[in-house]
Amino acid sequence: MSAPADPVDALIVGGGIFGCSIAWHCARCGMGRVVLLERDTLAFAATSRAAALLTRARANPALMRLIAQTYADLPELEAEVGESLDPRRVGSLHVAGSEVRGRELRELAALAEAAGVSVEWLAADEAARRAPWLNPEAIFAAAFMPEDAFVDPYRLAMAYARAARSRGVILHQGMAVQTLQRQGERVTGAVTAQGAISAGCVVDAAGAWANVLAMSLGIGLPMAPVRSQYWITVPDPLFPPEHPIVILPDASAYSRPELGGLLFGLREARSASYDARQLPHDLSDFPLGEDGGWPSLIEGAPALRRFLPALDRLEIVHHIAGLSTYTPDGLPALGAVPNVRGFLAATGCSGAGIALAGGVGASVAALAVGRASPFDLTPFRFDRFGVIDPFGQAFRRRCEMARSSKISG
């Protein structure tokens, strides 16, 4: 397969859910020639390993607006690809186990209601009835948001890709970008093993490797790849198939149903980050999860056991580890990159990439076509941390701490 010989209007690098969403939204905006390059296969890396919670309540209203766009995209994508994406609308149950967390939950619920999210306050016994594995004695307050869902992340990403292709976007798999090209203050395209591609604008949606790409222009994006992980238990009557997503800030944990079992994630006190320059192109054999996650699980078990008393008897059958791109404040880095015209980027998903995909796609596509973003991207500016070394240990440690301190879905 050879690189496109003619100039393209937008060149998107990276075929994860961000890249696929941006491609579809570019086509919807009426952009002429749009090409997406993926060096492996679409939605293969971080996207396919995501827990894919579409929880709407976030401490930053700007995030909630991006997530609302993802929900808005679902029916349109289903219509365009001709099949249901089967979002599991089980709702989300946010549980506070202390007075301090209770105050935080009331503040979060107020923000969610202001954004149009339905919120129901539940007594402890009612919360435990909906999620039978919960210990009602550990619940100080519980807020249920009935419209929240989770999805199959691969199916959603591929729906974006298929819908983009049907609108004329060219998708190239197995085509790696070696370097980006610039002329003065403007990006002009990219070089691949199959040849050079000229582009009116370039979008860096290369996931954990986004900084490797940006550094070919002398630019460091404010994020680092950080390990995320979750576990899945065997099926158990404690876990009805339609029980809600559960968010447990006191345990730095979240959960959702998974094939009759429980999928649950924990944020350890010291997350692991990586120098993207040292990462292989294929993470299949990279030792992200060679310890089975046991040190993290043992560390988090006491706090989780308070809410899940049955933890010690549950058989765990899967441990899934992948890379998320974290920024020091846990917010994405999104939009036009300063000092290089025509260069856009979408990174720093901070463990919420699937939920944010629609808003990210709509925002970046609007900028690519020369319009204003439909959402305020000020909180997501690339320069908000000042001068950084994205590969340095000090900066990576700040990104690790953002994951360790995360308490949302």
N, C-alpha and C positions, 0 to 999 in steps of 0.2 A: 504494500500500500504506500503510495507516495503522498507527500504533503500537498495541500491545495496550492495550485500554481497562481491563482488570481488572488488579489488582496481581499481580505475579509473585513467586515465592519466591526465584529467583536470576536475575539479569540478567548475562550474560557479554558483555563488549565485546571483540570481536576474533575473527575466524574463521580464524586460523592454526592450526597444529597444537596449540598450547597450549589455545586456546579450545575447539577441537573435542574434544580429549581431556577437558577439564574437563566439558564438556557431557555426554559419554557417561558419565563416572564419576558425575556428579550423578544422572543417570537411574538408574544401577545402584544408587545408594545409596537409591533410593526417594523422592527429592525430588519434590515435587508439580509445580509449574508452573515450568519452566525455559525461558528465552528467550535465544538468542544473536543478537547484532547484528553484522553485518559491513558496513562501508560500501561495499566493492567486491564482489569475489567470493571465495568461500571458498578458502583456501590459495593465494592468488594472489601475495602479496608475498614475504616472506623464505622461507616454507616451500617454495615451488616451486623455489627456487634453491639449496637446501641440497645438500651432498654426501651427507648422510644416512648417515654411518658410525655403526653401533651397536656401537662398541668398548666393552668392559666395564671394562677395566683403567684405573682412575683413581687419582690420588694421594690423593683424599679418599674414604674408604669410603662416606660419605653419598651421593655421586654414584652409586656403583655400585649402591646399593639402589634409587635412582630408575630407573636403566637396567634393572635386573632386572625392574621392573614393566612396562616397555615390552615386553620379551620375553614376559612373562606375558600381556600384552594381545593379542598377535598371534593366537594360535589362537582366542581368544574372538571377536575381531573377524571373523576369517575365517568362523567358524560363523554369526555374526549377519548378515553381508552376503552369505553364500553364495558366496564366491569366494576364491581364494588371493591373498594379497598378495605372493607370490613373493619372500620375503626371500632374498637371495643369501648363503648361508652358506658363504662362501669362507674364513673364518677371518681373523685378523689377525696380521701378522708385525711384531714390534717389534724394530727393529735399533739396536744401539749401535755407534758408530764409534770409541769411545775407552774407556779404562779408567774415566774419570769417568762417562760415560754407562752403562757396563756396571754400575757399582755402583748407579746410579739404576734401571736396568732390573731388577736383582735385587730391589731394594726394592719396585718396582711389582709384579713377579710374585708376591712373597710376599703383598702385599695382595690381589691378585686371587685367589690360591689360597685365602686365608683367607675370601674371599667366595664360594667354590665354583666359581671359574672354572678350567677346565682349562688347563694350561700345559705346553708341550713345549719343551725347549731343543734348538736345532738347531746343527749345525756350519755353518760359513760356506758350504761347498759345497752342503749340503743346502738352506740358505736360498735360495741363488742358483738352485738347481734349481727351487724352487717359484715363485720370481719371477725369470725368466730375464734380466730387464734389470738386476738388481742386480750390482754389482761385488763378488765375494767377498773381494777383498783389502781392501775398505773396512770389512768386518764384524768387529768385535771380539766381539760377542755377539749372539745372536738368540733371541727367545722367540716361539713360535707359539701362538696361542690359537684352537683349531680351531672353536669354536662361534660365533665372532663373525660378524656379517653386515652388509650394507648393504641399504637398501630404496629404493623409489621414494617420496620424501617426499610427493608430491601424493596418491598412491594411499593411503598410510597416513592422512593427514589426512582425506581424503574417506571412508575407511572409518569413522573415528571419527564424522564428521558423519552419515553414512548410518545407522550403528547408533544414534546418539543420536536421530535423527529417528524411527526405528522404535520407539523407547522413549517417544516422546511429546514430545521436545524441539522447540520451535519455532525454526526457523532463518530469520532475515530477512537477505537480502542487499540491498545498495544502501540501507542505512539507517544513516546516520552519527550518532554521538552528538556533540552540540554542547557539552554540559556535564553534569557530575554535580550532583546535588542533595543537600543535607544539612540536617538539622534538629538543631541543637546538636551533640552528639558522635556522631551516627549518620547514615550515608548513607541516603537515602530513595529514590533512583532516578536517572533520567537524562532529559535533554531531547533530543529529536531534531527534525529538520525536520518529521517527521510527527506530532509530539506528544510529551507527557511520558509516562514509564513509571514507575510506583511499584514498588519492589522491596524485598524483605526483606533481600537482600544484593546487592552489586554486585562483580563480578570484573573487574579490569582486566587483560586479556590482549591489549592493543592493540599489541604489538610495539614497533617503533621510536617509535611515537607514544604509548606508555604514560604518559610524563611529561606530555605535553600534557593528557591526560585527568585525571591525578592532580592536576595543578596547579589544576584548577578547584575542588578541595577545599582548596587551599593546601598540598599535600603534594608533596615531591620524592622520587621513587624513585631509589635509588642505582645508576643505569646510564646509559649513553650509547650511541647508535647508532654502530657502528664498521663500516667497510667490510671485508667478507670477500670473497675471490676465489679462483677456481681456473681451470685451463686443461684443455683436452681435446685430445689428439693424434688424428691419423688412425689408422686400424687398422694394426697392424704385427705381424708374427710374434713379436716380442719380448714381446707382451702376450697370453698365452693368456686366454681368456674367464673361466676359473675361477681365475686367480692371486689370491693373497690381497690384502686391504688391507695396506698397508705404512706403518708409522709410523717416521719418520726424525728423531728429536730433534736430531741434530747439524746437520741442514739446515733445521730448523724447517719440516718438510714432511710431507705425508701423500699417499697415493695409493690408488686402487682401479681395477679394470677398468671400462671403459665402451665397450660396442659394438665390441670388438676393439681399442680404443685404450687410452690411459692418461689417467685423470683425476687431476690432481695439484694440490695447493694449497701455497702458501708463505706464511709470516708475515713481512712486511717489518719492517725496524727501526723505521719510523715509520708506523704505521697511520693512516688518515684517520678522524676522527670528525666528527659533524654535530650542530648545534643542531636538535633535533627540531621546534622552532617554525618553522624555515625550510624544512622538508621538504614537498614537494608531496604531495597525497593519493595520486597515482599516480606511481610511480617509473619507469615505463616509459621516459620521456624524460629522466630525471634523470641528470646526468653522473657516475654512479658508475664507469663503465668506459670512458669516452671515450678514455683513453690506451691501451686494449687491454691494460692490465696490464703493458706492456713495461718501465717503470722498475722495478717490483717483480721481474719475472722476471730482468732483467739483474742486479739487486742480489743475488738469491738463487741465480743460476746456478752460481757457483763451488762453493758448498757442496753443491748438489744434484748437480752433475756428478761429484763424487767417487763417489757411489753409482750414478748413472745416466750412464755414460760416453757413451751414445748421444744424450744430450740435444741436442747441437748439430745433429744430422741429422734430428731429429723435426719433422714439420710440425704446427703447432698450428692447429686449425680453429675452436676456440671459446674465448672468454674469458667467464666468468660472474662477475659481481660483484653482491653484495647487501648488505643491512644485517643485522648481528647486534647484539644488545643485550649489551654487556659491562659488568661491574662491575669495580672495581679489583682484586679478588682472583680474578676468573675463576669465581666461584661464582654460582649464580642468587640472585635475591631473590624470596622465595616465602612465601606464607601470608597471615596477617592483618596488615594495615598498622596500626601503632600509632596511637593517639589518635583513630581514627574507627571506631566500631563498625559492623560489617556491611560493611566495605570490605576486600576481598581482592585480591591481585595476584600475577601470575606473569610475571616478566620476568628479564632478565639471563641469557639462555641461554648466552652466552659461546661461541657456535659449536657447541653440543652440543644444540640444541633438539629435534631429531628423536629423539636417543637418550634424552633425559630426559622425553619427552612423557608416557609412561605414569605415571611416578612423580609428575610434576607434576599430572597430572589427578586421580590418586587422592588426593593430599594436599589439594589445594584443595577438591575435592568433599567430602571428609570434614569439613573445617572449615565449608564452606558449609551443610552439613546439621546442624551442631552437634555433631559428634563430634570426637574427637582424631585428628590425622593419623596414618596408619599408619607414617609415617617421622619420624625426628628432623629437625626443620627448624631447629634451633638454628644450624647453620652458615650458614643462608640468611636470617637476620634482616635486616629492612630498616634497623635502626638501628645496624648494626655498624660503620659508618664515621663515626658522629657526624653533625653538621650539615653538609650538603653543598648546593652549588648545581649541580643536574644539567645546567644549560645553560652553566655557566662553563667557560672554557678550561682552568683548572687541574684541575678534576675530570675533564673529558673527556680530558685528557692521561693521567691515571691509568688510565682505561679503555682508551685506546689501547695503553698499555704492557702491560696484561693480555693483549691479543691478541698483541702483538709477542713476548712471552715465553712464549707457549703452546707446549708441545711434545707434548701428547697428541693423540689423534684428535679 
